[in-house]
Amino acid sequence: MFKLLFNRVLKRAGFGTSDTYSVFTRDFDVAVDAARLKEVLAPLSTDDATALDDAWKTFEMSLNSWRTTANLQALETTGFIRNATSDHERQDTVVSILIDHSGSMRGQSILLAAATAEIACDFLSRLGYRVEILGFTTLDWKGGKSRRLWRRQGSPRYPGRLCDLLHIVYRSADTRDAPALGYVLKNMLRRDLLKENVDGEALEWAASRLYRRPEKRKILIVLSDGAPVDDSTLHENGPNFLIDHLRGVIARLEADDLHTAGGYRDQSGYRRPLQA
């Protein structure tokens, strides 16, 4: 009873809790293959197209020494993994790598995240693991179509998540061709792609994809540089609305059979390893 009353007080004060998490509408959320991103994003401006080409050149050329070092370290680990696991165990494992596409990832962070995903995908696939690469952001700034609908409906208080989610599949675990991601990662470097980040729902989405897989062992790895932020949502629900939901999702995953790895850090330095 005390917890219920406490949560009501928090909500009235404008502070959401994991128990009060809600979504105003999912009508404008999109999940899309990376190759089809141009169908849901606005055409690139001349400046953005130039920036994308420059970022891709950096990805292909300037990261070579970093990529070589990472590949050598991966090779050193190969023998240990082969000795510690059987072929059947590796083939019965699926790994999902979920990448934060928030605006704060722009620049070196997203370049390194893309390179990390490429190396991990190649390394794990060659060992026999199933691998998928996912990304998450929003379709627009300032709440997009969801916020405009909310306004047309009279701007009710505490609407819940108030933005249009964009979830991206760069590589599905069903992929059976060559392990290299290659050119598909170029889309990750679009600077107009990186906007807001609703991490809790992204983890739920990635986990739901894993739960539908036949493999016995399921692993979720998250690459993120900070706390969830969507200004439209936080302005109407309080500053803790998204981080509280994320913490709740992490707790549920930790209590489940999903093996997770990585960590989260918010503005206050909160960090918690994701490991069941």
N, C-alpha and C positions, 0 to 999 in steps of 0.2 A: 504493500500500500504506500509506504514512504517513497519507494522508487517511482511509482506512478505519479504521485503528487509532485515529486521533485522534477520529473520530466515535464509535467505541465507548466510548472513555474518557469523552467528554462525556456520552453517554447514561447510562453507569453513574453518573456524578456528578449526573445529574438535569438535564442541559442538552440539550434537543433540537436537532437541526440540520435544515436543509432536506432533507438526504438521508435523514433518519430520520422524516420526517413521516408520520403514519398517522392513521387515523380508527377509533375503537372500534366505532361503528355509525352507519349512515346511516338506520336504520329510522325514526327519529323526526324527521328533517329535513322541513321543509315549504317549498314554494314556492307562493305564492298571489297572486292579484290583490288589489289594495288594497281593492276593493269587498267582498271576502269575508273581510276580516280578523276580523270579529266571529265567524266560524265557527271560528277557531283560537285566539282570545284569550278570556280570561274576561270575563264581562259587566263593564262599567264600574261602579265604585262611585259613590255619589253625589258624593263629593269629586272623583273623577277625571273624571266627566261635567261637573261645574262647571268644573274646570280646563281641560277640552278646549274648552268653549264660550268661556271667557275667552281662551284662546290663539287660537281662530279669529277672535274679534273683533279681537284685536291684529293678526293676520295681514291681515285685510281693511281695517282702519281705520288703525292706528297706523304701519304700514309704508308708507303712501301716498307720503310725501315721498321715502323711500329708493327705493321702486319707480319713482317718476317720474324720479328722477335716473338710475337704472340703465337705464330704457327710453330716455331721451334719449341716453345714451352708446351704447346698442345701435344706435339710429337713425343716429348719426354713423358707425358702422362699416359700415352696410348698403351704402353706395355703394362703399366700398373693396372689400368682398367681391364685390359684383356685377361690379366691374371686373376683379378678380383671378381670378375663376372663371366658367366657362360654366354655363348652365342645366343642361346634361347632367352636368357634374361635380358640381354640388350635388345633383341628383336621384339620382346614383349614389353618394351618401355617406350612411352611417348613423352617428348619434351616440348613444352610451349615456352617461347621467349616473347614476353609482352613488353613493348617499348613505349614509354611516355613520349607523347608528341606535343608537349606544352611549349608555350612561347619561350620559356626559360631554357629550353633545350637548343635553341637556335645557335648556330655556329659550330664550335668545336665539339660540343656535347653530342649533337645529333650525328656528326661525322663519326665520332668514336663509337656511338651506339650502333650505327649501321655496320661499321667494320667489325665490331664485336659479334653482331648477329651473323655476319657472313662467315667469320672464322668458326664460330660455334656450330653453325649449321653444317658446314663442310666436315668439321672434325667429328661431330656426333653421327652424321649420316654414314660416314665411312666406317664407323664402328658398328653400324647396324641399328642405331636408334631411329625412331620416327621423330621428325622435328617439324614444328611449325613456328612461323614468325608472325607476330601480330603487332599492331600499333593502335593507339587511341588518342583522340583529341575531340574538338567540337567543329561543327560545320561553319560556324560564324562566331564573331565576337558579339558581346552584349545580348546574349540570349537567343539571337536569331528569330526564327519563326515562332518558336515556343513563347518567347516573351511578347511578341506582337499579338499572338492569340490571347495570352493572359490579359493584356491591356484591353483588348476588345471585349473580354468577358468581365470587365470591371475591376481588374487588379485585386483579386481576393488575397487576403493576408496569408502568409506562410504557405505558398503554393507548392513547396517542394522543389526538387531539381527543375531548373528553369532554363534549359538550353537544349540545343540539338546535338546529340552525340554522333560522332563519326568513328566507327571501328573499322580497321583495315586489316585485310589478310594478305600478307606478302608471300607467304608460303603455307600451304595446307599440309597437314600431316599425311594426307593421302597421296602427296606427290611422290612418284616413283622414278622420275627421270634423274638426270645428273644432279648431284647434291648442291652445286654452286647456285647461289641466288642471282648473281650477275646483275644485269641491267635493271631488274625490277626494283632494286634498292634506290635507284635514282629518284624515284618518286618521294622517298622519305626525306630527301634533301630540299624539297620545295619549301621556300621560306613562308609562302602563304598557307601552308598546311598546318604549321605549328601554332596552335591557339590556346584554348583552355583545356583543363584536364580534370575529369571526374573519375578518379582512380578506383573507387569502390565498385562502381558498376562495370568498369573495365575488367577488374579481377573476376567479378562474377561471370562476365561474358567469356573470358578465357577459360575459366574453370568449367563452365557449362559445355564448352567444346571438348574439353578433355574427358568429362564424364560420359560423353557419348561415344568415346573411342573404345575399341575392344581390348586394347592392351591392359595388362594387369597393373603395371606400375605407371603412374602418371606424375609428371614433374612440371611445375610452373616456376619460371624464372622471370623476375621483374627487373627492368632497367629503368630507373627513375631518378630524378635529381631533387625531388622535394615533395612538398605536401600538395594535395589536390586543391585547385583554385578554379572557380568560375564566378566571376564578379556578379553576374546576373542572379545566380542562385544564392550566393552568400549575402548579397544586399537584402534579399527578401526573407532569408531564413536564419541569419546569424552567422558569425564567423567560424563556428565549430561544426556546422552542419555536415560538410563533406568529410572532414577529417574524422569526425565521430563515426560516420558510416564506414569509412575505410577501416578504422580500427575494428569495428564490428565484423566486417567481412573477413579480415585477417584472422580474427578469433575463430570464426566459423570454419575457415579453411584449416586452421591448425588443429581443430577438433575432428576433422574429417580424415579420410584416407589419402588425401592429396598431398604429395610431397612437394614442398615449395622451397625456394631459395631466393636470397636477395635481402633487401632491407628497405625501410622507409625512414625518411628524416623530414620533419616539418620545421616550421619557423623556430620553434622552441628547442630544437635539437633532438626531438623525439626520434628514437630509432629502435626498431624491433625486428629481429631476424624472422623471416618467414620460414618456419620449419615445423612440420607436424611431428 
